[in-house]
């Protein structure tokens, strides 16, 4: 399942690389994406919500899927040959596994994504009924989810909307008893274009770090993330300002994690420095 918005040129390169079936969620593109896909890729199932749903657009794609597992991709990523067959075998063999985090290789030089590196060396160890190191996060462009578990946990949410949306879903899945694991021999490729607005992305990261903490973490963690944003300078300040109008929604859905999940989350943060 691919989510995209106004990235027609990237889609033209990557859609042929995806094994079928493919669902494309067009998040309100204005560059002719939908018409292009209908003309040139008639085998792609197209969802057109008509507006930018952000990360929750993937929820629409998952609901449309008729398969027990759904592989996520962005318009600038794709799965290595055989990766999804291997992922399905792993998920079949491990019924508690809700999210399989793949090894994501970045750019033509195929650098290991730093998040994949962290997952590969997760301090949480490997649980007996999981296929690899336990994690409490993932890269959406390199993950395969169990549809049942994803929908049970509510998918991605409107409060976070976009960027860093994986953390809240990951901890909610763990809170429900599902497992998340990194599997090194399932490979995805990601060729991102250079960031057009790095300061804007820093502000988004600060905003969503605070909001995710409000949604699920103890108040001292919320305070720490807010303080981190203040120390980050202008991008962090922008992120804090942008978080304010979203706080009512975050507070309405606030519930702290079970102690075991909170301890695991803190252990990961300590290991990451």
Backbone torsions as a table, in degrees:
resi	resn	phi	psi	omega
1	UNK	NA	127.7	-176.1
2	UNK	-113.4	134.2	173.0
3	UNK	-111.5	138.1	-175.5
4	UNK	-152.9	155.8	172.8
5	UNK	-152.7	117.3	176.5
6	UNK	54.6	43.9	179.0
7	UNK	-132.7	49.8	-173.9
8	UNK	-59.6	-42.6	-178.1
9	UNK	-63.8	-39.6	177.6
10	UNK	-65.9	-42.7	179.5
11	UNK	-61.7	-39.0	-179.8
12	UNK	-59.6	-30.3	178.7
13	UNK	-82.5	-37.0	-169.8
14	UNK	-95.9	-29.1	-177.4
15	UNK	-57.2	-38.5	178.2
16	UNK	-64.2	-19.2	-177.2
17	UNK	-82.7	-13.5	-174.5
18	UNK	-85.7	130.2	171.6
19	UNK	-66.4	144.7	-179.2
20	UNK	-85.6	153.2	5.9
21	UNK	-80.6	153.4	179.6
22	UNK	-127.7	132.9	170.2
23	UNK	-109.1	128.6	175.6
24	UNK	-112.1	121.4	173.2
25	UNK	-97.7	111.1	179.4
26	UNK	-92.4	105.5	-173.7
27	UNK	-80.3	63.2	174.4
28	UNK	72.0	35.0	-179.2
29	UNK	-62.2	148.8	177.0
30	UNK	-117.4	10.7	-176.2
31	UNK	-105.3	15.4	178.4
32	UNK	83.9	16.8	-177.6
33	UNK	-55.3	-50.4	-174.1
34	UNK	-60.0	-47.1	179.3
35	UNK	-63.1	-40.8	178.5
36	UNK	-60.8	-45.4	-178.2
37	UNK	-65.7	-41.4	179.4
38	UNK	-61.7	-37.9	-178.3
39	UNK	-74.5	-45.5	-169.2
40	UNK	-100.9	-19.9	-179.9
41	UNK	-133.3	65.5	-175.7
42	UNK	-66.1	-13.6	178.7
43	UNK	-84.1	-5.7	178.9
44	UNK	-86.9	128.9	177.2
45	UNK	-79.1	119.5	-170.9
46	UNK	-106.1	127.4	173.6
47	UNK	-109.7	127.6	-177.5
48	UNK	-124.9	86.1	178.7
49	UNK	-67.0	-17.9	177.7
50	UNK	86.2	-9.6	178.0
51	UNK	-138.4	167.7	176.4
52	UNK	-83.4	106.9	179.9
53	UNK	-86.4	-5.1	-175.4
54	UNK	66.6	-153.2	179.2
55	UNK	-57.2	-34.7	177.8
56	UNK	-61.1	-10.7	171.8
57	UNK	-58.2	-30.4	177.6
58	UNK	-65.0	-29.7	177.8
59	UNK	-58.8	-40.9	178.5
60	UNK	-60.6	-44.6	179.2
61	UNK	-63.3	-40.3	179.7
62	UNK	-65.5	-40.4	178.8
63	UNK	-64.0	-33.5	179.7
64	UNK	-73.8	-23.1	-174.2
65	UNK	-66.4	142.2	176.9
66	UNK	-106.4	17.6	-177.2
67	UNK	-113.0	155.2	179.4
68	UNK	-71.1	-21.5	-179.6
69	UNK	-125.4	147.4	179.1
70	UNK	-131.2	125.9	177.0
71	UNK	-96.0	127.4	179.3
72	UNK	-89.2	148.2	171.2
73	UNK	-149.5	152.9	170.4
74	UNK	-97.4	175.2	-178.8
75	UNK	-70.7	-10.2	178.0
76	UNK	-115.6	23.7	179.0
77	UNK	-137.9	161.7	177.2
78	UNK	-159.2	166.3	-176.8
79	UNK	-96.1	142.5	177.4
80	UNK	-66.0	151.9	177.5
81	UNK	-54.1	130.8	178.7
82	UNK	82.9	-8.1	-175.4
83	UNK	-64.4	-41.8	-175.4
84	UNK	-74.6	-31.9	173.6
85	UNK	-63.2	-42.4	177.9
86	UNK	-64.6	-42.1	179.6
87	UNK	-61.3	-42.7	179.5
88	UNK	-62.9	-39.8	177.9
89	UNK	-62.9	-41.3	179.9
90	UNK	-64.9	-45.2	179.6
91	UNK	-65.5	-38.2	175.7
92	UNK	-58.9	-39.8	-174.1
93	UNK	-81.4	-12.6	-175.8
94	UNK	-132.9	84.0	-170.9
95	UNK	-65.9	-15.3	176.5
96	UNK	-87.5	-9.5	-176.8
97	UNK	-74.4	119.2	-180.0
98	UNK	-99.3	-34.9	-179.1
99	UNK	-133.0	125.4	173.5
100	UNK	-103.5	114.5	177.0
101	UNK	-90.5	122.6	-175.6
102	UNK	-87.8	168.0	169.7
103	UNK	-80.2	115.3	-176.1
104	UNK	-100.9	122.2	179.3
105	UNK	-105.0	129.5	-169.4
106	UNK	-106.6	130.2	172.2
107	UNK	72.0	174.2	-179.6
108	UNK	-60.2	-28.2	179.8
109	UNK	-80.1	-6.5	175.7
110	UNK	55.9	51.4	173.7
111	UNK	-72.9	141.8	176.2
112	UNK	-69.5	126.8	178.6
113	UNK	-60.8	138.5	-179.6
114	UNK	-57.1	-33.3	178.0
115	UNK	-67.0	-39.7	175.8
116	UNK	-62.0	-38.4	178.0
117	UNK	-61.1	-43.8	178.3
118	UNK	-64.3	-41.7	-179.9
119	UNK	-66.3	-38.7	-179.6
120	UNK	-58.9	-35.0	-177.4
121	UNK	-109.0	32.9	-178.4
122	UNK	-56.0	131.7	178.4
123	UNK	-74.3	-3.5	-178.8
124	UNK	-79.7	-8.5	178.4
125	UNK	73.6	-172.8	-178.6
126	UNK	-114.7	119.1	178.9
127	UNK	-75.4	150.8	-174.0
128	UNK	-58.3	-30.0	-176.7
129	UNK	-101.1	15.8	178.6
130	UNK	-120.1	155.3	-171.5
131	UNK	-88.2	-3.0	-177.2
132	UNK	-167.1	-174.6	-178.1
133	UNK	-56.0	136.1	178.1
134	UNK	-70.8	141.5	-179.7
135	UNK	-134.9	163.0	174.2
136	UNK	-129.1	40.2	177.4
137	UNK	-174.3	172.9	179.3
138	UNK	-169.0	169.0	173.3
139	UNK	-98.9	121.3	-175.6
140	UNK	-62.3	-27.2	-179.9
141	UNK	-80.5	-0.3	-179.8
142	UNK	-142.7	49.8	-178.7
143	UNK	-137.8	146.5	172.2
144	UNK	-118.6	128.8	-175.1
145	UNK	-115.1	151.0	170.4
146	UNK	-80.6	118.8	-172.7
147	UNK	-55.8	-44.7	-178.6
148	UNK	-57.4	-47.0	-177.1
149	UNK	-68.7	-42.4	179.8
150	UNK	-57.2	-47.9	-178.6
151	UNK	-69.8	-35.8	178.7
152	UNK	-61.8	-36.7	-179.1
153	UNK	-84.3	-1.4	176.6
154	UNK	89.9	0.6	179.5
155	UNK	64.9	-156.1	177.9
156	UNK	-80.8	157.4	-171.6
157	UNK	-120.9	158.6	-176.7
158	UNK	-72.0	-22.7	-179.3
159	UNK	-65.5	-48.2	178.8
160	UNK	-75.7	-41.3	175.0
161	UNK	69.8	-59.3	-175.4
162	UNK	-161.5	141.5	173.9
163	UNK	83.9	111.2	-177.5
164	UNK	75.0	20.4	-176.2
165	UNK	-71.2	-13.0	-174.0
166	UNK	-71.6	-31.7	-171.9
167	UNK	-61.5	-47.9	-177.4
168	UNK	-63.2	-41.7	178.5
169	UNK	-65.1	-40.7	-178.3
170	UNK	-61.2	-47.0	-177.8
171	UNK	-70.7	-31.9	177.0
172	UNK	-67.1	-38.0	176.1
173	UNK	-63.4	-45.1	178.7
174	UNK	-62.4	-37.7	179.4
175	UNK	-63.5	-26.9	178.7
176	UNK	-90.0	4.3	176.7
177	UNK	93.6	0.4	179.1
178	UNK	-77.9	156.9	177.1
179	UNK	-104.0	149.4	173.9
180	UNK	-129.3	134.7	-174.9
181	UNK	-146.9	151.3	174.1
182	UNK	-92.4	132.8	-179.9
183	UNK	-125.3	109.3	-168.8
184	UNK	-69.8	-25.6	-176.2
185	UNK	-93.3	10.4	168.7
186	UNK	-105.0	120.7	-166.8
187	UNK	-120.2	135.4	172.1
188	UNK	-124.0	150.1	177.6
189	UNK	-109.4	138.2	-179.6
190	UNK	-134.3	119.5	179.4
191	UNK	-118.7	75.7	-176.9
192	UNK	-72.4	146.4	172.8
193	UNK	-77.8	157.1	179.0
194	UNK	-57.1	139.8	-179.1
195	UNK	-62.1	126.9	-179.7
196	UNK	-79.2	-25.2	-175.5
197	UNK	-140.1	74.0	-176.9
198	UNK	-60.7	-34.9	178.4
199	UNK	-66.0	-38.8	178.1
200	UNK	-63.3	-37.8	178.7
201	UNK	-69.3	-35.9	175.9
202	UNK	-63.7	-39.3	178.2
203	UNK	-65.8	-41.3	177.2
204	UNK	-61.5	-42.5	-179.8
205	UNK	-61.9	-42.6	179.0
206	UNK	-65.5	-44.8	179.2
207	UNK	-57.3	-48.8	-172.7
208	UNK	-76.7	-25.7	173.6
209	UNK	-64.4	-42.3	178.5
210	UNK	-67.1	-46.5	-177.0
211	UNK	-65.1	-39.0	178.0
212	UNK	-63.2	-39.9	177.3
213	UNK	-64.2	-42.0	178.0
214	UNK	-61.4	-38.9	-178.3
215	UNK	-65.1	-39.6	-167.3
216	UNK	-136.5	-10.3	-170.2
217	UNK	-108.2	159.5	176.3
218	UNK	-60.3	155.5	-175.7
219	UNK	-59.3	-35.6	175.8
220	UNK	-59.8	-33.3	177.0
221	UNK	-69.5	-39.8	176.1
222	UNK	-58.2	-46.9	-179.5
223	UNK	-61.9	-40.5	-179.2
224	UNK	-65.3	-40.7	179.4
225	UNK	-69.5	-35.3	175.7
226	UNK	-65.1	-41.0	178.6
227	UNK	-64.7	-40.5	176.6
228	UNK	-59.3	-40.6	178.4
229	UNK	-64.7	-41.0	178.4
230	UNK	-61.8	-39.5	-178.9
231	UNK	-72.8	-17.1	-175.9
232	UNK	-77.4	-6.3	179.6
233	UNK	84.0	-158.7	-173.0
234	UNK	-51.6	-42.2	178.1
235	UNK	-62.6	-38.7	177.9
236	UNK	-66.4	-39.2	178.3
237	UNK	-64.0	-41.4	177.0
238	UNK	-61.2	-40.6	179.1
239	UNK	-63.2	-41.3	178.0
240	UNK	-63.7	-43.9	178.2
241	UNK	-61.1	-40.8	-179.0
242	UNK	-69.7	-23.8	179.9
243	UNK	-73.6	-28.6	-172.1
244	UNK	-56.1	-50.6	-179.0
245	UNK	-67.1	-15.0	179.4
246	UNK	-94.2	-6.5	-177.5
247	UNK	-62.3	-40.0	178.4
248	UNK	-57.2	-41.2	177.9
249	UNK	-66.0	-39.3	178.7
250	UNK	-65.7	-42.8	-179.3
251	UNK	-67.2	-35.5	-180.0
252	UNK	-65.5	-28.1	-178.5
253	UNK	-106.2	12.6	-176.1
254	UNK	-69.9	132.4	168.4
255	UNK	-157.5	129.0	-176.7
256	UNK	-73.6	153.2	-176.4
257	UNK	-74.2	155.9	170.1
258	UNK	-56.4	147.1	-176.3
259	UNK	-52.4	-39.9	-177.6
260	UNK	-65.0	-38.3	179.6
261	UNK	-71.6	-40.5	177.5
262	UNK	-62.0	-41.0	178.3
263	UNK	-63.3	-41.9	179.1
264	UNK	-64.1	-40.7	178.9
265	UNK	-62.4	-42.3	179.1
266	UNK	-66.6	-37.0	178.5
267	UNK	-62.5	-41.4	177.5
268	UNK	-63.8	-41.7	179.8
269	UNK	-65.3	-39.4	178.0
270	UNK	-65.4	-39.9	180.0
271	UNK	-67.0	-33.1	-179.6
272	UNK	-77.9	-11.9	179.8
273	UNK	81.8	NA	NA
